[in-house]
Amino acid sequence: MPPPGVCLNIMEARHIQDGYGSLTNPYREFGQDFQQLTDYCLSQRVKFLDETFPPERSSIGEGVLSPSDLARVEWLRPAVTPTPSFVVRGVSRFDFGQGTVGNCWFLASIGALTFQKNIFKQVVPLEQTFDQNYCGLFHFRFWRFGKWVDVVIDDKLPTINGRLIFVRSQNQNEFWPALLEKAYAKVCGSYTDMTAGTPSEAMMDFTGGVHIYIRLSEPPQNLWELMCRAGKSGVLMCCGTDQGTSSNTLSPNGLVLGHAYTVTGVMQLVSRGKPVNLVRLWNPWRTGEWIGDWSDRSPLWQTVSPQDREKCHSVDDDGEFWMTLEDFCKLYSDLDICGMDPSFLDETSGPWKSSVYEGRWVPGTTAGGCMNHKETFWTNPQFRVQISGEYSEKADDKNTLVSLMQKPDKRKRHLVKNLHVGFSIFEVSYKAQVGKFPASFFSTHRPVAQTKIFMNAREVMEFIRLKPGEYLIVPSTFKPNESASFLLTIHSKIETHGLASEFSIKKAQRFSIDACRSMVALMDSSITGRLNSKEFVRLWNKVVAFKDIFFRTDVSRTGTLSLSELRNAIVASGIKVNDELLNLMALRYGASSGHMTLESFISLILRLECMCSKFLLGGTVAQWLVLTFYVHTALGKF
């Protein structure tokens, strides 16, 4: 049985500190170790069969194929072809085309990936072959919500009448596209789970880096310069057309509505003595092209120099074409750019700094909703950062990219329901505040920057200009009491420091080892040294309930409980204590200042509840509790 969610989160946080989840030391999806599986299959002389993503209907999913076609599916290994190869004469966007599943967003991202060989190699290990040490086993690497994972698959591919159903290679002996698609289908849950999406999702999973989204109906003034820098910086670029009345419909101008395209190049040419900014695009269908100005058969190609025409012009029906930047902004709805680092964001050569924080919106405690909900907004997670360094007064010189990414709570991608999320950034004018900023702060301060709109997207971001100073970033859902986990990433041209806060990843709300052992002992009715699923659920429900009591009674908003607040918290938990016992509790569990932290309070209240329920001695409950607390405190046995 896998560890419960909260335990898994703690384990993952500790693994990250130990270097797990990096590109050089990725997590193993489903615990499958590629090298160990390879050695086993070779020693046993067997072909690998992946039980975690079996060659069955469940891996295809429902809806992408008709029942009759689903019944005809046969899973075959590439080895049935005469000369299968992983890669044939290098990799190219022209190696493959879209199959039955509607995942043009994924294939457009692969098209962009083929241009960046260094990124391609980290996603697709190229040492894999069908020759030496072949055992039907392949692996790929993806960045998934803060960590790199190594995904193992067998090479059985779904076919009908011997023909691949999904992505198909131009060369029938080349299989890296189909195997890469299968690995990503495994990550998503099934092939059907890859239906519909945005290229940024896959591009982020290929790079684990920096993503910027541009709405082309309101493009930035420096769009051309940004695209040129991106083209030279080794990034991935994709775009999409408006859906119109029906997606995947061919419009009269040759473009497909509601469709993803790859940006494969930018070039400035001179036509009739004037510069023309051109964008090259590729349709992953490999057919269907733009037929307007600067298309393959446009007479405008005769107005440029023979050298430029030779360099750029092609009349192949391969899905690739050129158009002007103006037409691009008019006919496409959005542009996504993803890179390994933020260097493409500006024209200066100085370094960027990045910091990542994790958090969660929990109904009733840390899910306060947007700023419309004045009474609860302050309860959202708060991240306090210090920004320092050189600063430009130019309005166009943006220096900070803030990204908020939702983490899925479902195994299958189509079951994930993204919430409407956003964030607000406040300048902190005083530094004396300790712990969470109270509601009064937000009633007197307006955000210096915020997301323009709350979107139900996997990721929202804002590229902004911040002067050196101290800031408070508050991510939130639009509605209160909605539950989700998230990653908050800050890329800054000037240095960013996370300040001490119980809400940052470095000071996350974790229990110490001693506190955990104490809780396990209190709930371990079978005395086995561990909790079964029922005992764990019972413990976790109590922790959540007592945490809620803690924050409701912390009226001073210091993140700790004073003696009077502690009394109210104990009363709220349904237990009555006298002054003598209250003083002993504060002495044993409180800090030197007399205040009590969240961990100490939960440890105390769990033990107090347990003692009351298991009271067996004579006398009153109060007398027994006083004696017990005193003796154990004196002996140091708590």
C-alpha positions as CSV (number, residue, x, y, z in Angstrom):
1,M,0.0,0.0,0.0
2,P,1.5,3.4,-0.9
3,P,2.0,6.0,1.9
4,P,-1.1,8.2,2.6
5,G,-1.1,11.6,0.9
6,V,0.3,13.6,3.8
7,C,3.1,11.1,4.5
8,L,3.9,11.1,0.8
9,N,4.2,14.9,0.7
10,I,6.6,14.8,3.7
11,M,8.6,12.1,2.1
12,E,8.8,14.0,-1.2
13,A,9.9,17.2,0.5
14,R,12.7,15.3,2.2
15,H,13.7,13.6,-1.0
16,I,14.0,17.0,-2.8
17,Q,16.3,18.1,0.0
18,D,18.4,15.0,-0.7
19,G,18.6,15.8,-4.5
20,Y,15.9,13.4,-5.7
21,G,13.7,14.7,-8.5
22,S,16.5,16.5,-10.3
23,L,17.2,15.8,-13.9
24,T,20.3,13.8,-13.0
25,N,18.5,11.9,-10.3
26,P,14.8,11.7,-11.3
27,Y,12.0,10.1,-9.4
28,R,11.1,6.6,-10.7
29,E,7.4,6.6,-11.8
30,F,5.6,3.8,-10.0
31,G,9.0,2.9,-8.4
32,Q,10.2,1.3,-11.7
33,D,14.0,1.4,-12.0
34,F,15.0,1.3,-15.7
35,Q,18.4,-0.2,-15.2
36,Q,17.2,-2.8,-12.7
37,L,14.4,-3.9,-15.0
38,T,16.8,-4.1,-18.0
39,D,19.3,-6.2,-16.1
40,Y,16.5,-8.6,-14.9
41,C,15.0,-9.0,-18.4
42,L,18.4,-9.6,-20.0
43,S,19.4,-12.1,-17.3
44,Q,16.1,-14.0,-17.7
45,R,16.0,-13.5,-21.5
46,V,12.5,-12.2,-21.4
47,K,10.8,-9.2,-23.0
48,F,9.5,-6.5,-20.6
49,L,5.8,-6.2,-20.0
50,D,4.6,-3.2,-18.1
51,E,2.0,-4.1,-15.6
52,T,1.5,-0.5,-14.5
53,F,0.4,0.5,-18.1
54,P,-0.6,-2.8,-19.6
55,P,-1.3,-3.4,-23.3
56,E,-5.1,-3.5,-22.7
57,R,-8.2,-1.4,-23.3
58,S,-7.7,0.5,-20.0
59,S,-4.5,2.0,-21.4
60,I,-6.3,3.3,-24.5
61,G,-9.3,4.6,-22.5
62,E,-12.8,5.2,-23.5
63,G,-14.1,7.4,-26.3
64,V,-11.1,7.8,-28.5
65,L,-12.0,4.6,-30.5
66,S,-15.4,3.2,-31.4
67,P,-16.2,-0.1,-29.7
68,S,-15.8,-2.0,-32.9
69,D,-12.3,-0.5,-33.5
70,L,-11.4,-1.1,-29.9
71,A,-12.1,-4.8,-30.3
72,R,-9.8,-4.9,-33.3
73,V,-6.8,-3.4,-31.5
74,E,-3.6,-5.6,-31.4
75,W,-0.6,-4.5,-29.4
76,L,2.6,-5.2,-31.3
77,R,6.2,-4.7,-30.7
78,P,8.3,-2.8,-33.3
79,A,10.4,-5.9,-33.6
80,V,7.8,-7.3,-35.9
81,T,9.0,-4.9,-38.6
82,P,12.2,-6.0,-40.5
83,T,14.5,-3.3,-39.3
84,P,13.1,-1.3,-36.4
85,S,15.1,1.7,-35.3
86,F,14.6,4.1,-32.4
87,V,16.0,7.1,-34.5
88,V,16.6,7.2,-38.2
89,R,19.0,9.8,-39.5
90,G,18.4,12.3,-36.7
91,V,15.2,13.8,-35.4
92,S,12.9,16.2,-37.2
93,R,9.5,17.7,-37.0
94,F,8.8,16.0,-40.3
95,D,9.4,12.6,-38.7
96,F,5.8,12.1,-37.6
97,G,2.1,13.1,-38.0
98,Q,-0.9,13.0,-35.8
99,G,-3.0,9.9,-35.4
100,T,-6.5,9.2,-34.1
101,V,-6.3,10.8,-30.7
102,G,-6.8,14.6,-30.6
103,N,-3.4,15.6,-29.1
104,C,-2.2,18.2,-31.6
105,W,-1.1,20.2,-28.6
106,F,1.3,17.4,-27.6
107,L,2.6,16.8,-31.1
108,A,3.1,20.6,-31.7
109,S,5.3,20.6,-28.6
110,I,7.3,17.6,-29.9
111,G,7.8,19.6,-33.1
112,A,9.3,22.4,-31.1
113,L,11.3,19.9,-29.1
114,T,13.1,18.5,-32.2
115,F,14.8,21.9,-32.8
116,Q,16.5,21.9,-29.4
117,K,18.8,18.9,-29.3
118,N,20.0,19.4,-25.8
119,I,16.5,19.5,-24.4
120,F,15.5,16.6,-26.6
121,K,18.3,14.4,-25.2
122,Q,17.2,15.0,-21.6
123,V,13.6,13.9,-22.5
124,V,14.4,11.2,-24.9
125,P,17.6,9.2,-24.0
126,L,19.1,8.6,-27.4
127,E,21.3,5.6,-26.4
128,Q,18.2,3.4,-26.6
129,T,18.2,1.0,-29.6
130,F,16.6,-2.2,-30.9
131,D,20.0,-3.8,-31.2
132,Q,22.3,-4.4,-28.3
133,N,20.6,-5.2,-25.0
134,Y,17.2,-4.9,-26.5
135,C,14.5,-6.4,-24.1
136,G,11.3,-4.5,-25.1
137,L,12.0,-1.8,-22.5
138,F,12.3,2.0,-23.0
139,H,12.3,5.1,-20.7
140,F,11.7,8.8,-21.0
141,R,12.0,11.8,-18.6
142,F,9.4,14.4,-17.9
143,W,9.2,17.3,-15.5
144,R,6.0,16.9,-13.4
145,F,5.0,19.7,-11.0
146,G,8.3,20.4,-9.5
147,K,10.3,17.2,-10.0
148,W,11.7,15.2,-12.9
149,V,10.4,11.6,-13.2
150,D,11.8,8.7,-15.2
151,V,8.9,6.9,-17.0
152,V,9.4,3.3,-18.0
153,I,7.3,1.6,-20.7
154,D,7.3,-1.6,-22.7
155,D,7.3,-1.2,-26.5
156,K,4.0,-2.8,-27.3
157,L,2.1,-0.3,-29.4
158,P,-1.6,-0.3,-30.3
159,T,-2.3,-1.1,-33.9
160,I,-5.2,-2.0,-36.2
161,N,-4.4,-4.2,-39.2
162,G,-0.7,-3.8,-38.4
163,R,-0.9,0.0,-38.6
164,L,-0.2,2.3,-35.7
165,I,-3.4,4.0,-34.4
166,F,-1.9,7.1,-32.8
167,V,1.2,9.1,-33.8
168,R,2.7,7.7,-37.0
169,S,6.2,8.1,-38.3
170,Q,7.0,9.1,-41.8
171,N,9.6,6.3,-41.9
172,Q,7.8,3.1,-40.8
173,N,11.0,1.8,-39.2
174,E,11.4,4.8,-36.8
175,F,9.7,4.5,-33.4
176,W,10.9,7.3,-31.1
177,P,7.7,9.3,-31.7
178,A,5.3,6.5,-30.9
179,L,7.2,5.4,-27.8
180,L,7.5,9.0,-26.5
181,E,3.7,9.4,-27.0
182,K,3.1,6.1,-25.1
183,A,5.3,7.2,-22.2
184,Y,3.4,10.5,-22.0
185,A,0.0,8.7,-22.2
186,K,1.2,6.6,-19.2
187,V,1.8,9.8,-17.3
188,C,-1.6,11.2,-18.3
189,G,-3.4,7.9,-17.4
190,S,-4.3,6.7,-20.9
191,Y,-4.2,7.7,-24.6
192,T,-7.7,9.1,-24.2
193,D,-6.4,11.3,-21.4
194,M,-4.2,13.1,-23.9
195,T,-7.2,14.5,-25.8
196,A,-7.4,18.3,-25.7
197,G,-4.8,20.5,-24.0
198,T,-2.5,23.4,-24.5
199,P,1.1,23.1,-25.8
200,S,2.5,24.9,-22.7
201,E,1.5,21.8,-20.7
202,A,3.8,19.5,-22.6
203,M,6.5,22.1,-23.2
204,M,6.8,22.7,-19.4
205,D,7.0,18.9,-18.9
206,F,9.8,18.8,-21.5
207,T,11.8,21.7,-20.0
208,G,10.8,22.1,-16.3
209,G,11.9,25.7,-16.9
210,V,10.3,29.1,-17.6
211,H,6.9,29.6,-19.3
212,I,5.4,32.8,-20.6
213,Y,2.0,33.1,-22.1
214,I,1.1,35.9,-24.5
215,R,-2.4,36.8,-25.6
216,L,-1.9,37.9,-29.2
217,S,-5.0,40.1,-29.2
218,E,-3.0,42.3,-26.9
219,P,0.6,41.6,-27.8
220,P,3.5,43.4,-26.0
221,Q,5.2,46.2,-27.9
222,N,8.4,44.2,-28.0
223,L,6.8,40.9,-29.3
224,W,9.1,40.7,-32.3
225,E,12.2,41.3,-30.3
226,L,11.1,38.7,-27.7
227,M,10.4,36.1,-30.4
228,C,13.8,36.8,-32.0
229,R,15.6,36.4,-28.6
230,A,13.6,33.2,-28.0
231,G,14.6,31.8,-31.4
232,K,18.2,32.3,-30.5
233,S,18.0,31.1,-26.9
234,G,17.1,27.5,-27.5
235,V,13.5,27.6,-26.3
236,L,10.2,25.9,-27.4
237,M,7.5,28.0,-29.0
238,C,3.9,27.0,-29.9
239,C,0.7,28.8,-30.6
240,G,-3.0,28.2,-31.2
241,T,-5.9,29.4,-33.3
242,D,-9.3,30.5,-32.0
243,Q,-11.8,27.7,-31.7
244,G,-14.5,29.5,-33.6
245,T,-17.8,27.6,-34.0
246,S,-16.1,24.2,-34.2
247,S,-12.5,23.1,-33.4
248,N,-10.4,21.2,-35.9
249,T,-12.3,22.8,-38.8
250,L,-10.4,24.0,-41.9
251,S,-11.1,27.7,-42.5
252,P,-11.0,29.3,-46.0
253,N,-7.6,30.7,-45.3
254,G,-6.1,27.3,-44.9
255,L,-5.7,27.4,-41.1
256,V,-7.4,24.9,-38.8
257,L,-9.6,26.4,-36.1
258,G,-9.0,25.4,-32.4
259,H,-5.7,23.8,-33.4
260,A,-2.1,23.9,-32.0
261,Y,0.9,24.9,-34.2
262,T,4.6,25.0,-33.7
263,V,6.6,28.2,-34.2
264,T,9.6,26.9,-36.2
265,G,11.3,30.1,-37.1
266,V,11.4,33.9,-37.3
267,M,13.1,35.9,-40.0
268,Q,13.2,39.5,-41.2
269,L,13.4,39.9,-44.9
270,V,13.6,43.0,-47.2
271,S,10.7,43.2,-49.7
272,R,10.5,46.1,-52.1
273,G,13.0,48.0,-50.0
274,K,11.1,47.6,-46.7
275,P,11.7,45.2,-43.8
276,V,9.1,42.4,-43.3
277,N,8.9,40.4,-40.1
278,L,7.9,36.8,-40.9
279,V,6.9,33.9,-38.6
280,R,7.3,30.3,-39.8
281,L,4.6,27.8,-38.5
282,W,4.1,24.1,-38.7
283,N,0.9,22.1,-38.6
284,P,1.4,18.7,-36.8
285,W,-1.2,17.2,-39.2
286,R,1.6,17.7,-41.8
287,T,-1.1,18.9,-44.3
288,G,-3.2,22.0,-44.5
289,E,-1.3,25.3,-44.9
290,W,-1.9,29.0,-44.9
291,I,-2.8,30.3,-48.4
292,G,-2.5,34.1,-47.8
293,D,0.5,36.5,-48.0
294,W,3.9,34.8,-47.9
295,S,2.4,31.3,-48.1
296,D,4.2,28.7,-50.2
297,R,2.7,29.9,-53.5
298,S,2.5,33.6,-52.7
299,P,3.9,35.9,-55.4
300,L,5.5,38.0,-52.7
301,W,8.4,35.6,-52.6
302,Q,9.5,37.1,-55.9
303,T,10.0,40.5,-54.2
304,V,12.9,39.3,-52.0
305,S,16.5,38.6,-52.9
306,P,17.4,35.2,-54.5
307,Q,19.5,34.4,-51.5
308,D,16.6,34.9,-49.0
309,R,14.2,33.0,-51.3
310,E,16.6,30.1,-51.5
311,K,17.0,30.2,-47.7
312,C,13.4,30.4,-46.7
313,H,11.0,29.5,-49.5
314,S,9.6,26.0,-50.0
315,V,6.5,24.7,-51.8
316,D,6.4,21.3,-50.2
317,D,3.0,20.2,-48.8
318,D,4.5,19.4,-45.4
319,G,2.3,21.6,-43.1
320,E,4.9,24.4,-42.8
321,F,4.5,27.9,-44.0
322,W,5.4,31.6,-43.4
323,M,3.2,34.6,-42.6
324,T,3.7,38.2,-41.4
325,L,3.9,39.0,-37.7
326,E,0.7,41.2,-38.2
327,D,-1.2,38.3,-39.7
328,F,0.1,36.0,-37.0
329,C,-1.3,38.2,-34.2
330,K,-4.5,38.6,-36.1
331,L,-5.2,34.9,-36.9
332,Y,-3.7,33.2,-33.8
333,S,-5.1,33.6,-30.3
334,D,-2.0,32.9,-28.1
335,L,1.7,32.2,-28.0
336,D,3.5,30.0,-25.5
337,I,7.3,30.2,-25.0
338,C,9.1,27.8,-22.7
339,G,12.8,27.7,-22.0
340,M,15.2,26.1,-19.6
341,D,16.0,29.4,-18.0
342,P,14.6,33.0,-18.1
343,S,17.4,34.5,-20.2
344,F,15.1,35.0,-23.2
345,L,12.9,37.4,-21.3
346,D,15.1,40.4,-21.7
347,E,18.0,41.6,-23.8
348,T,20.5,42.2,-21.1
349,S,23.1,39.5,-20.2
350,G,22.7,39.6,-16.4
351,P,21.7,36.5,-14.4
352,W,18.2,35.7,-13.3
353,K,17.4,34.2,-9.9
354,S,14.6,31.6,-9.3
355,S,12.9,30.4,-6.2
356,V,10.1,27.9,-5.8
357,Y,7.5,27.5,-3.0
358,E,4.9,24.9,-2.4
359,G,1.5,25.4,-0.7
360,R,-2.0,24.2,-0.4
361,W,-5.5,25.7,-0.1
362,V,-7.4,23.8,2.6
363,P,-11.1,24.6,3.1
364,G,-11.8,26.2,6.4
365,T,-8.2,27.1,7.2
366,T,-6.1,28.4,4.2
367,A,-8.7,28.7,1.3
368,G,-9.9,32.2,1.7
369,G,-10.8,33.0,-1.9
370,C,-10.0,36.2,-3.8
371,M,-9.9,39.7,-2.5
372,N,-13.7,40.0,-2.9
373,H,-13.9,37.9,0.2
374,K,-12.5,40.5,2.7
375,E,-13.1,38.5,5.8
376,T,-11.3,35.4,4.7
377,F,-8.7,36.5,2.1
378,W,-6.0,36.9,4.7
379,T,-6.2,33.2,5.6
380,N,-4.7,32.2,2.2
381,P,-1.1,31.0,2.1
382,Q,1.3,34.0,2.3
383,F,4.8,34.1,0.9
384,R,7.1,36.9,2.0
385,V,10.0,37.8,-0.3
386,Q,12.8,40.3,-0.3
387,I,13.9,41.7,-3.7
388,S,17.3,43.5,-3.9
389,G,19.8,44.6,-6.5
390,E,20.0,47.0,-9.5
391,Y,16.7,48.4,-10.8
392,S,15.7,50.2,-14.0
393,E,13.2,53.0,-13.9
394,K,12.1,52.3,-17.5
395,A,8.4,51.2,-17.5
396,D,9.1,48.6,-20.2
397,D,11.9,46.9,-18.2
398,K,10.0,44.1,-16.5
399,N,12.2,42.2,-14.1
400,T,10.0,39.6,-12.3
401,L,8.0,36.7,-13.6
402,V,5.6,35.1,-11.1
403,S,4.0,31.8,-11.9
404,L,1.3,29.9,-10.1
405,M,0.8,26.3,-11.1
406,Q,-1.9,23.9,-9.8
407,K,-0.9,20.4,-8.9
408,P,-3.3,17.6,-9.9
409,D,-5.1,15.6,-7.3
410,K,-6.2,12.8,-9.7
411,R,-4.2,10.1,-11.5
412,K,-6.0,10.5,-14.8
413,R,-5.6,13.8,-16.6
414,H,-9.2,14.1,-17.8
415,L,-10.5,13.9,-14.2
416,V,-8.4,16.9,-13.1
417,K,-10.6,20.0,-12.7
418,N,-8.5,23.1,-12.5
419,L,-9.8,25.8,-10.3
420,H,-9.9,29.5,-11.1
421,V,-6.7,30.8,-9.5
422,G,-4.6,33.9,-9.3
423,F,-2.4,35.9,-7.0
424,S,-1.9,39.4,-5.6
425,I,1.4,41.0,-4.6
426,F,1.6,43.6,-1.8
427,E,4.5,45.9,-0.9
428,V,5.4,45.5,2.8
429,S,6.1,48.9,4.3
430,Y,7.0,47.7,7.8
431,K,9.0,44.7,8.9
432,A,7.8,44.1,12.4
433,Q,5.0,41.8,11.4
434,V,5.7,38.2,12.6
435,G,3.7,35.3,11.1
436,K,0.6,35.8,9.0
437,F,-0.5,39.2,8.0
438,P,-4.0,39.9,9.4
439,A,-7.2,41.0,7.6
440,S,-6.5,44.6,8.7
441,F,-3.4,44.7,6.5
442,F,-5.3,43.9,3.4
443,S,-8.1,46.4,4.2
444,T,-5.5,49.2,4.1
445,H,-3.1,48.0,1.4
446,R,-3.8,47.6,-2.3
447,P,-1.8,45.2,-4.4
448,V,1.1,46.6,-6.5
449,A,0.6,43.8,-9.0
450,Q,-1.9,40.9,-9.5
451,T,-3.2,38.5,-12.1
452,K,-5.5,40.3,-14.5
453,I,-8.0,37.5,-14.5
454,F,-8.5,34.3,-12.5
455,M,-8.2,31.5,-14.9
456,N,-9.1,27.8,-14.6
457,A,-5.7,26.9,-16.2
458,R,-2.9,24.6,-15.0
459,E,-0.7,27.7,-14.8
460,V,-1.2,31.5,-14.6
461,M,1.6,34.0,-14.6
462,E,2.4,37.7,-14.8
463,F,5.5,39.4,-16.1
464,I,5.9,42.6,-14.0
465,R,8.3,45.3,-12.8
466,L,9.1,45.4,-9.1
467,K,11.5,47.8,-7.4
468,P,13.8,46.6,-4.6
469,G,11.9,46.0,-1.4
470,E,9.9,43.5,0.6
471,Y,6.7,42.0,-0.8
472,L,4.0,39.6,0.2
473,I,2.6,37.3,-2.4
474,V,-0.8,35.8,-1.8
475,P,-2.0,33.0,-4.2
476,S,-5.7,32.2,-4.0
477,T,-8.6,30.5,-5.6
478,F,-11.4,32.7,-6.9
479,K,-14.0,31.2,-4.5
480,P,-13.3,30.4,-0.9
481,N,-13.1,26.9,0.6
482,E,-11.7,25.2,-2.6
483,S,-9.0,22.6,-2.1
484,A,-5.9,22.3,-4.2
485,S,-2.1,22.1,-4.0
486,F,0.2,24.5,-5.9
487,L,3.7,25.6,-6.9
488,L,4.6,29.3,-6.7
489,T,7.7,30.2,-8.8
490,I,9.4,33.6,-8.8
491,H,12.0,34.4,-11.6
492,S,13.6,37.7,-10.9
493,K,16.2,39.8,-12.7
494,I,17.2,41.3,-9.3
495,E,17.9,38.9,-6.4
496,T,15.0,37.4,-4.5
497,H,15.2,36.0,-1.0
498,G,12.5,34.1,0.8
499,L,12.0,35.5,4.3
500,A,11.4,33.4,7.4
501,S,7.7,32.4,7.3
502,E,5.8,29.4,8.4
503,F,4.2,29.5,5.0
504,S,7.3,29.1,2.8
505,I,8.5,25.7,1.6
506,K,11.7,26.2,3.8
507,K,9.5,26.6,6.8
508,A,6.6,24.5,5.9
509,Q,4.1,23.3,8.5
510,R,5.8,20.0,9.3
511,F,5.9,18.1,12.5
512,S,9.2,17.1,14.1
513,I,10.1,13.5,14.4
514,D,9.4,13.4,18.1
515,A,5.9,14.9,17.6
516,C,5.2,12.3,14.9
517,R,6.3,9.5,17.1
518,S,4.1,10.8,19.9
519,M,1.1,11.0,17.7
520,V,1.6,7.5,16.3
521,A,1.9,6.1,19.9
522,L,-1.3,7.8,20.9
523,M,-3.3,6.4,18.0
524,D,-1.6,3.0,17.7
525,S,-4.3,0.9,19.4
526,S,-2.7,-2.3,18.1
527,I,0.7,-1.4,19.6
528,T,2.6,-2.3,16.4
529,G,4.6,0.9,16.0
530,R,2.7,2.0,13.0
531,L,-0.8,3.1,12.0
532,N,-3.3,1.2,9.8
533,S,-5.4,3.2,7.3
534,K,-8.3,3.7,9.8
535,E,-6.0,4.9,12.5
536,F,-4.2,7.3,10.2
537,V,-7.5,8.7,8.9
538,R,-8.7,9.2,12.5
539,L,-5.4,10.9,13.4
540,W,-5.5,13.1,10.3
541,N,-9.1,14.2,10.9
542,K,-8.1,15.3,14.5
543,V,-5.0,17.2,13.3
544,V,-7.1,19.1,10.7
545,A,-9.8,19.9,13.3
546,F,-7.3,21.0,16.0
547,K,-5.4,23.1,13.4
548,D,-8.7,24.9,12.6
549,I,-9.3,25.6,16.3
550,F,-5.7,26.9,16.6
551,F,-6.1,29.5,13.9
552,R,-9.7,30.5,15.0
553,T,-8.5,31.2,18.6
554,D,-5.3,32.9,17.5
555,V,-7.0,36.3,17.5
556,S,-3.7,38.2,17.8
557,R,-2.6,36.7,14.5
558,T,0.9,36.0,15.7
559,G,0.9,32.3,14.6
560,T,1.1,31.3,18.3
561,L,-1.3,31.0,21.2
562,S,-1.0,33.1,24.4
563,L,-2.2,31.7,27.7
564,S,-5.6,33.2,27.4
565,E,-5.9,32.1,23.8
566,L,-4.7,28.6,24.8
567,R,-7.6,28.5,27.3
568,N,-10.1,29.4,24.6
569,A,-8.6,26.8,22.3
570,I,-8.9,24.0,24.8
571,V,-12.5,25.0,25.6
572,A,-13.3,25.0,21.9
573,S,-12.0,21.5,21.7
574,G,-14.5,20.4,24.3
575,I,-12.2,20.0,27.3
576,K,-12.4,22.0,30.6
577,V,-9.2,22.7,32.6
578,N,-8.4,24.7,35.7
579,D,-5.7,27.4,36.1
580,E,-3.2,25.0,37.7
581,L,-3.4,22.6,34.8
582,L,-3.3,25.4,32.2
583,N,-0.1,26.7,33.7
584,L,1.5,23.3,33.6
585,M,0.5,22.9,29.9
586,A,2.0,26.3,29.1
587,L,5.2,25.3,31.0
588,R,5.6,22.0,29.3
589,Y,4.5,22.8,25.8
590,G,5.0,26.5,25.5
591,A,8.1,28.3,24.2
592,S,10.3,30.5,26.5
593,S,8.0,33.4,25.7
594,G,5.0,31.5,27.1
595,H,3.4,31.2,23.7
596,M,2.5,27.9,22.1
597,T,3.2,26.9,18.5
598,L,0.8,24.9,16.2
599,E,2.9,21.7,16.6
600,S,3.0,22.0,20.4
601,F,-0.8,22.7,20.6
602,I,-1.7,19.7,18.5
603,S,0.6,17.5,20.4
604,L,-0.8,18.7,23.7
605,I,-4.5,18.5,22.7
606,L,-4.1,14.9,21.3
607,R,-2.4,13.8,24.5
608,L,-5.0,15.6,26.6
609,E,-7.9,14.0,24.8
610,C,-6.3,10.6,25.0
611,M,-5.7,10.9,28.7
612,C,-9.3,11.9,29.4
613,S,-10.7,9.1,27.3
614,K,-8.5,6.5,29.0
615,F,-8.9,7.7,32.6
616,L,-8.9,4.7,34.8
617,L,-7.7,5.8,38.3
618,G,-9.8,7.0,41.2
619,G,-10.5,10.6,42.0
620,T,-11.6,13.3,39.6
621,V,-10.4,13.7,36.1
622,A,-8.8,17.1,37.0
623,Q,-6.8,15.5,39.9
624,W,-5.6,12.7,37.7
625,L,-4.5,15.0,34.9
626,V,-2.7,17.3,37.2
627,L,-0.8,14.4,38.7
628,T,0.0,12.9,35.3
629,F,1.2,16.1,33.7
630,Y,3.3,17.0,36.7
631,V,5.0,13.7,37.1
632,H,5.8,13.3,33.4
633,T,7.0,16.9,33.1
634,A,9.3,16.5,36.1
635,L,10.7,13.2,34.8
636,G,11.1,14.6,31.2
637,K,9.1,11.7,29.8
638,F,6.9,13.7,27.4
